[in-house]
Amino acid sequence: MKFRPIGERALVKPIEQEEMTASGIFLPQTAKEKPQTARVVATGTSNGATVYEGDTVVFARFSGTKIRLDDEDYLILDADDLLGVVEE
């Protein structure tokens, strides 16, 4: 299924990171905080786009709208919810 955000929005896939305590215990999903980094899958039709497909971004906690496409979970984020781009 194809999806293209409208306006100043981005479709992102949250990056899940395994977390382990200092003593080597893996934390289950329910004990972890929601991820705040994601990979940009698609961007809207804004003329002043500051993020591009493939960018890794940091977004505000508890922001975005969850959607499910092709059995994968994604978030639609407004440009105001994007805090920055991770440069490696």
LOTINU-873918 format. One record per atom (N, C-alpha, C, O): x, y, z; residue in three letters. Coordinates in steps of 0.05 Angstrom, whole numbers, plus 32768, in hexadecimal, padded with zeros to 4 digits. Layout:
REM LOTINU-873918
XYZALA
...
***
This chain:
REM LOTINU-873918
80117FE98000MET
800080008000MET
801280198000MET
8026801A800EMET
800B802C7FF0LYS
801A80457FF0LYS
800C805A8000LYS
7FF3805B8001LYS
801B806B800DPHE
80108081801EPHE
80218099801BPHE
803A8097801DPHE
801580B08016ARG
802480C98014ARG
801780DD8027ARG
7FFF80E48023ARG
802580E7803APRO
801B80FB804DPRO
80148115803EPRO
801F811B8029PRO
800181248048ILE
7FF8813D803DILE
80038154804EILE
800481528066ILE
800C816A8041GLY
80158181804FGLY
8030817D805CGLY
8041816E8052GLY
8034818A8073GLU
804D81888081GLU
804C81718095GLU
804E817680ADGLU
804A8159808BARG
804A8141809BARG
805E812D8090ARG
8067812F807AARG
8065811A80A1ALA
807881058099ALA
806D80EA80A3ALA
806380E880B9ALA
807080D58093LEU
806A80BA809BLEU
808480AE80A4LEU
809780AD8095LEU
808480A580BDVAL
809D809A80C9VAL
8099807E80D4VAL
8083807780DCVAL
80AE806F80D5LYS
80AE805480E2LYS
80BF805680FBLYS
80D7805A80F9LYS
80B380548113PRO
80C28055812CPRO
80D98041812CPRO
80D5802A8123PRO
80EF80488137ILE
810680368139ILE
8106802A8155ILE
810980388169ILE
810180108156GLU
81018002816FGLU
811E7FFA8176GLU
812D7FF08166GLU
81268000818FGLN
81417FFA8198GLN
813E7FE781B0GLN
812F7FED81C3GLN
814E7FD181AEGLU
814E7FBF81C5GLU
815C7FCD81DCGLU
81717FDA81D9GLU
81507FCA81F3GLU
815D7FD7820BGLU
81647FC1821EGLU
81567FAD8222GLU
817C7FC5822BMET
81857FB1823EMET
81907FC18256MET
819D7FD68253MET
818B7FB6826DTHR
81957FC38286THR
81B37FBE8288THR
81BE7FAE8279THR
81C07FCC829AALA
81DC7FC9829FALA
81E47FAC82A7ALA
81FA7FA382A1ALA
81D17F9E82B3SER
81D67F8382BCSER
81D07F6E82A6SER
81D37F5682ABSER
81C77F77828EGLY
81C37F658278GLY
81A67F5B8275GLY
81A27F478266GLY
81937F678282ILE
81777F5F8280ILE
816A7F6F826AILE
816A7F87826AILE
815D7F618256PHE
814E7F6E8241PHE
81347F78824BPHE
81267F6A825APHE
812D7F918244LEU
81137F9C824DLEU
80FE7F968239LEU
81027F998221LEU
80E67F8D8242PRO
80D07F87822FPRO
80C47FA18225PRO
80C87FB78230PRO
80B47F9F820FGLN
80A87FB68202GLN
80977FC68216GLN
80977FDF8215GLN
80897FB98228THR
80787FC7823BTHR
80877FD8824FTHR
807C7FEB825ATHR
80A17FD18254ALA
80B17FE08267ALA
80C07FF7825BALA
80CB80088269ALA
80C17FF88241LYS
80D1800C8233LYS
80C08025822DLYS
80A88023822BLYS
80CE803B822AGLU
80C180538221GLU
80BC80518203GLU
80C9804281F5GLU
80A9806181F9LYS
80A4806281DDLYS
80BC806D81CELYS
80C9807F81D8LYS
80C2806281B7PRO
80DA806D81A8PRO
80D48089819FPRO
80BE8091819APRO
80EA8099819EGLN
80E780B48195GLN
80F880B9817CGLN
80FC80D08174GLN
810280A48170THR
811080A68156THR
810180958142THR
80F680818148THR
8103809E8129ALA
80F580908113ALA
8103809680F9ALA
811280A980F6ALA
80FE808480E6ARG
8108808880CBARG
80F2809280B9ARG
80DB808880BAARG
80F780A880AAVAL
80E380B48099VAL
80DE80A28081VAL
80F1809B8072VAL
80C4809B807DVAL
80BD80898067VAL
80B2809A804FVAL
80B880948038VAL
80A380AF8055ALA
809880C18041ALA
809380DC804DALA
808E80DF8065ALA
809480F1803CTHR
808F810C8045THR
807881188036THR
8071810E8020THR
806C812C8041GLY
805581398034GLY
805D814B801DGLY
8074814B8014GLY
804A815B8015THR
804E816C7FFDTHR
805781888003THR
8054819A7FF3THR
8063818C801ASER
806C81A78022SER
808381B08010SER
809581A0800ASER
808381C98009ASN
809981D47FF9ASN
80B381D78008ASN
80C981D57FFDASN
80B181DC8022GLY
80C981E18032GLY
80D181C88043GLY
80D681CB805BGLY
80D181B18036ALA
80D781988045ALA
80F381998051ALA
810781A08044ALA
80F58192806ATHR
810F81918078THR
81188175807ETHR
812E81718087THR
81068162807AVAL
810D8146807EVAL
810781378064VAL
80F6813E8054VAL
81178122805FTYR
811481138046TYR
811280F6804DTYR
811980ED8063TYR
810880E6803AGLU
810580CA803DGLU
812080BE8045GLU
813580C48038GLU
812080AC8059GLY
813980A08062GLY
814680AD8079GLY
815780A28086GLY
813F80C7807FASP
814A80D58096ASP
814180C780B0ASP
812B80BC80B2ASP
815380C880C4THR
814B80C080DFTHR
814580D980EFTHR
815580EC80F0THR
812D80DA80FBVAL
812480F28109VAL
811E80EC8126VAL
811880D6812DVAL
811E81018136VAL
811681008152VAL
80FC81108153VAL
80FA81268148VAL
80E881048161PHE
80CE81128162PHE
80C48114817FPHE
80CE81068191PHE
80B181268184ALA
80A7812B819EALA
8099811281AAALA
808B8104819BALA
809C810E81C3ARG
809080F781D1ARG
807180F981CFARG
8066810F81D1ARG
806480E381CBPHE
804780E181CAPHE
803B80F181B2PHE
802380F981B4PHE
804A80F5819DSER
803F81048186SER
803980F08170SER
804180D98170SER
802B80FA815CGLY
802580EB8144GLY
800B80DA8146GLY
7FFF80D7815BGLY
800480D0812FTHR
7FEC80BF812CTHR
7FF580A48122THR
800280A2810DTHR
7FEF808F8131LYS
7FF780748129LYS
7FE5806A8113LYS
7FCD806E8113LYS
7FF2805D80FFILE
7FE3805080EAILE
7FF1803580E4ILE
8008803180EBILE
7FE2802380D8ARG
7FED800980D1ARG
7FEA800580B3ARG
7FD3800680A9ARG
8000800180A5LEU
80007FFC8088LEU
800F7FE28082LEU
80267FDF808CLEU
80037FD08074ASP
80117FB7806CASP
801D7FA98085ASP
80347FA08084ASP
800E7FA7809AASP
80167F9A80B3ASP
802E7FA680C0ASP
803C7F9980CFASP
80347FC080BBGLU
80497FCE80C8GLU
803D7FE780D6GLU
802B7FF380CCGLU
80497FEE80EDASP
8040800680FBASP
8050801E80F3ASP
8068801D80F2ASP
8042803480EFTYR
804E804D80E7TYR
8042806480F7TYR
802D80608104TYR
804F807B80F6LEU
804480948102LEU
804380A980EDLEU
805480AB80DCLEU
802E80BA80EEILE
802D80D280DDILE
803280E980F0ILE
802480ED8104ILE
804780F880EALEU
804F810E80FBLEU
804D812880EDLEU
8053812B80D5LEU
8043813D80FBASP
8043815880F1ASP
8060816380F2ASP
807081598102ASP
8065817680E1ALA
8080818280E1ALA
8087818E80FCALA
809F818D8104ALA
80748198810BASP
807981A38126ASP
8082818E813AASP
808F8195814EASP
807B81758135ASP
8082815F8148ASP
809F81558143ASP
80AA81488154ASP
80AA815C812CLEU
80C581538126LEU
80D981668133LEU
80D8817E812FLEU
80EB815B8144LEU
80FD816B8153LEU
8118816E8146LEU
81268182814ALEU
8120815B8136GLY
813A815D8129GLY
814081448118GLY
81328130811AGLY
815681468108VAL
815F813080F8VAL
817981268103VAL
818B8136810AVAL
817B810C8106VAL
819480FF8111VAL
81A780FD80F9VAL
81A280EF80E6VAL
81BE810980FCGLU
81D3810780E7GLU
81E980F580F1GLU
81F480F98107GLU
81F080E280E0GLU
820580CF80E8GLU
821E80D380D9GLU
823280C480DDGLU
***
